[in-house]
Amino acid sequence: MANLCPPLSAGEDTFELHSLQKQIQELLVRQTELRERRAALESSRVSIQRDTNTLTTSTPCASLPRSRAPWTRSSQMSFTPAPGHHGPWVQQQRKTRARPRPRTSPPPPPPVFEISTRNRFAPLRETERDAVIVGDSIVRYVRATLAKGKVHTHCFPGARVLDVSAQIPAILKDGESVGAIVLHAGVNDTRLRQTEVLKRDFSSLIETVRSTSPATRIIVSGPLPTYRRGHERLFRADGLHPSRVGAELLSDNISRTLRSI
């Protein structure tokens, strides 16, 4: 900085010289402060203009009416910072109303396919109907056979004729599948030596079978003969129940009868 003070003579007042130097220094300091303030204002103006451009491009807003008064550099613009934000401006996000989801009807139930359970081969069952053997302990090991169908044996040890009759409804509950029934009972009744009673009981047994399953064929297998000499191999040691050979012989006889009807 050039010295603005003219040289003073030694005879002039020293106080005036010091006063002038002090004013010059104050002016220099003031000039420096003004330059710094000017630079700060220009920097703030550029920052404000940049923020204004950013706000204009990001968030649409209504235009404000311009004032007719000329804008001067000394005028100041004040901004109110949005709450909860550290900067002077905050970008407002437009609230959009949630669109209601379209209501869709529930999916239709899967189609139900009806499967016919009727057996179209039912007429053929007439030639393949099963048979049953019902009796006391004599038929325990009897195993009869059929050309078509099965033979089921129901053994009730110690049963009399009326005891067998009481079991018929449970055995013939599905009478359509039973083509024939073999009734072997009476051994335990003959010991009482009541012939008329035994006849009446057999009649009741046959009537029970007919009322339960009218289409079922009825075969009565009478009591086996008592033990005789020469037939030891057909009976067990008790002389009443058939041995293995006797049971096979009885099974063959019943099988032949079932196949013949």
C-alpha positions in Angstrom: 0.0 0.0 0.0 1.5 3.4 -1.0 2.1 5.9 1.7 -0.6 8.6 1.4 1.0 11.0 3.9 3.4 13.7 2.7 6.7 14.0 4.5 6.5 16.2 7.4 9.2 18.5 8.7 10.6 18.2 12.0 9.1 21.4 13.1 5.4 20.4 12.6 3.2 19.1 15.2 3.9 15.4 16.0 0.4 14.8 17.3 -1.2 15.6 14.0 1.0 13.1 12.3 0.1 10.2 14.6 -3.6 11.1 14.2 -3.4 10.9 10.4 -1.6 7.6 10.5 -4.2 6.1 12.8 -7.1 7.2 10.6 -5.3 5.6 7.6 -4.9 2.3 9.4 -8.6 2.3 10.4 -9.6 3.0 6.8 -7.4 0.1 5.6 -9.0 -2.2 8.1 -12.5 -1.0 7.1 -11.7 -1.5 3.5 -10.5 -5.1 4.1 -13.7 -5.8 6.2 -15.9 -4.4 3.4 -14.2 -6.6 0.8 -14.7 -9.7 2.9 -18.3 -8.8 3.5 -18.8 -8.2 -0.2 -17.3 -11.6 -1.0 -19.5 -13.3 1.6 -22.6 -11.6 0.1 -21.8 -12.7 -3.4 -21.1 -16.2 -2.2 -24.5 -16.3 -0.3 -26.2 -14.9 -3.4 -24.8 -17.7 -5.6 -25.8 -20.3 -3.0 -29.4 -18.9 -2.8 -29.8 -18.8 -6.5 -28.6 -22.4 -6.8 -31.0 -23.6 -4.1 -33.8 -21.7 -5.8 -33.1 -23.4 -9.1 -33.0 -26.8 -7.5 -36.3 -26.1 -5.7 -37.9 -25.0 -8.9 -36.9 -28.1 -10.9 -37.7 -30.6 -8.1 -40.9 -29.2 -6.5 -43.5 -27.4 -8.5 -44.9 -24.3 -6.8 -47.1 -21.4 -7.6 -45.5 -18.3 -9.0 -45.5 -15.2 -6.7 -46.5 -11.8 -7.9 -43.5 -9.6 -8.5 -43.2 -6.4 -6.7 -43.0 -3.3 -8.9 -40.3 -1.8 -6.7 -36.8 -2.2 -8.3 -34.6 -4.8 -6.8 -31.4 -3.5 -5.3 -28.3 -5.2 -4.2 -28.8 -4.0 -0.6 -32.2 -5.7 -0.3 -32.1 -8.8 1.8 -34.1 -12.1 1.4 -35.2 -14.0 4.4 -35.9 -17.7 4.4 -37.7 -19.7 7.1 -36.2 -23.2 7.6 -38.7 -26.0 7.6 -39.1 -27.7 11.0 -37.0 -30.8 11.5 -34.4 -29.9 8.8 -31.0 -28.4 9.4 -30.8 -26.5 6.1 -32.7 -23.5 4.9 -34.8 -25.5 2.4 -36.5 -28.9 2.5 -37.9 -30.7 -0.4 -41.6 -31.4 0.1 -42.9 -34.7 -1.0 -46.4 -34.7 -2.4 -48.7 -37.0 -0.4 -50.5 -39.4 -2.7 -53.7 -41.1 -1.7 -53.4 -44.8 -1.6 -55.4 -46.4 -4.3 -57.9 -48.9 -3.0 -57.1 -52.4 -4.1 -59.6 -53.9 -6.5 -61.8 -56.4 -4.8 -61.5 -59.7 -6.4 -64.0 -62.4 -5.9 -62.7 -65.6 -4.3 -61.7 -68.3 -6.7 -64.4 -70.8 -7.6 -64.2 -74.1 -5.9 -62.6 -76.9 -7.8 -65.0 -79.0 -9.8 -66.4 -82.1 -8.2 -66.2 -85.2 -10.3 -68.7 -87.8 -9.4 -67.3 -91.3 -9.7 -69.8 -94.0 -10.2 -69.4 -96.8 -7.7 -71.8 -99.2 -9.4 -70.1 -102.3 -10.6 -71.1 -103.0 -14.2 -70.0 -106.6 -13.7 -72.5 -107.1 -11.0 -74.5 -109.7 -13.0 -71.4 -111.9 -13.2 -71.4 -112.1 -9.4 -74.3 -114.5 -9.5 -71.8 -117.2 -10.6 -69.2 -116.1 -8.1 -71.2 -115.9 -4.9 -69.5 -117.1 -1.8 -70.7 -119.8 0.6 -70.5 -120.1 4.4 -70.3 -123.1 6.8 -71.8 -122.6 10.2 -71.6 -125.2 13.0 -70.2 -126.3 16.3 -66.7 -127.6 17.0 -67.1 -130.4 14.4 -66.4 -128.0 11.6 -63.3 -126.4 13.2 -60.9 -127.8 10.5 -63.3 -128.1 7.6 -62.0 -126.2 4.5 -64.4 -126.5 1.6 -63.8 -125.0 -1.8 -65.8 -123.7 -4.8 -65.0 -123.5 -8.5 -65.7 -119.7 -8.2 -65.9 -117.8 -5.0 -64.8 -118.4 -1.4 -66.1 -120.6 1.4 -65.9 -119.1 5.0 -66.2 -121.4 8.0 -67.7 -120.1 11.3 -67.1 -122.5 14.2 -68.9 -122.1 17.6 -67.6 -124.9 20.0 -70.3 -126.3 22.3 -73.1 -124.6 20.4 -76.5 -126.2 20.0 -78.9 -125.6 17.2 -80.6 -122.6 18.7 -77.1 -121.1 19.5 -76.2 -121.4 15.8 -79.6 -119.8 14.9 -78.7 -116.8 17.1 -75.5 -116.2 15.0 -77.2 -116.2 11.6 -78.2 -112.5 11.4 -74.6 -111.4 12.1 -73.1 -113.9 9.6 -75.6 -113.1 6.8 -75.7 -109.3 7.2 -74.6 -109.0 3.6 -76.8 -111.8 2.2 -76.3 -110.7 -1.5 -72.7 -112.1 -1.4 -73.7 -115.4 0.1 -75.0 -118.0 -2.4 -75.2 -121.0 -0.1 -75.0 -121.8 3.6 -74.1 -125.2 5.2 -75.6 -125.8 8.6 -73.8 -128.4 10.6 -75.2 -128.7 14.2 -77.0 -131.1 16.5 -74.2 -133.1 18.0 -74.6 -131.4 21.3 -78.4 -131.7 21.1 -78.5 -135.5 20.6 -77.1 -136.1 24.0 -80.4 -134.8 25.5 -82.3 -137.5 23.5 -85.1 -135.0 22.7 -86.0 -135.8 19.1 -89.1 -133.6 18.8 -87.3 -130.7 20.4 -84.4 -131.1 18.0 -86.8 -131.1 15.0 -88.4 -127.9 16.2 -85.0 -126.2 16.8 -83.8 -127.2 13.3 -87.0 -125.7 11.8 -86.4 -122.5 13.7 -82.8 -122.4 12.4 -83.9 -122.8 8.8 -86.6 -120.2 9.1 -84.1 -117.7 10.5 -81.9 -118.2 7.5 -84.7 -117.7 5.1 -86.0 -114.6 6.7 -82.5 -113.1 6.9 -81.4 -114.0 3.3 -84.2 -115.4 1.2 -81.9 -116.0 -1.9 -79.4 -118.1 0.0 -79.4 -121.8 -0.6 -79.6 -123.9 2.6 -77.7 -127.2 3.0 -78.1 -129.2 6.2 -75.2 -131.4 7.1 -76.5 -133.8 9.7 -74.5 -135.0 12.8 -71.7 -137.3 12.1 -72.1 -141.0 13.0 -70.7 -142.1 16.3 -67.4 -143.9 16.6 -67.3 -147.4 15.1 -64.6 -150.0 14.9 -62.7 -149.9 11.7 -63.0 -146.1 11.4 -60.4 -145.1 14.1 -58.4 -143.0 11.6 -61.5 -140.8 11.0 -61.9 -139.7 14.7 -59.8 -138.4 17.4 -59.2 -140.1 20.7 -62.4 -138.7 22.1 -64.4 -140.6 19.4 -66.5 -137.5 18.6 -64.4 -134.9 16.7 -63.0 -135.8 13.3 -59.3 -136.3 12.9 -57.2 -134.6 10.2 -58.3 -137.3 7.7 -61.9 -137.1 8.8 -61.9 -133.3 8.5 -60.5 -133.7 4.9 -63.2 -136.2 4.0 -66.0 -134.0 5.4 -64.5 -131.0 3.5 -64.5 -133.0 0.2 -68.2 -134.0 0.7 -69.3 -130.4 1.4 -67.3 -129.1 -1.6 -68.9 -131.6 -4.0 -72.3 -130.6 -2.7 -71.7 -126.9 -3.1 -70.4 -127.3 -6.6 -73.4 -129.4 -7.6 -76.0 -126.7 -6.8 
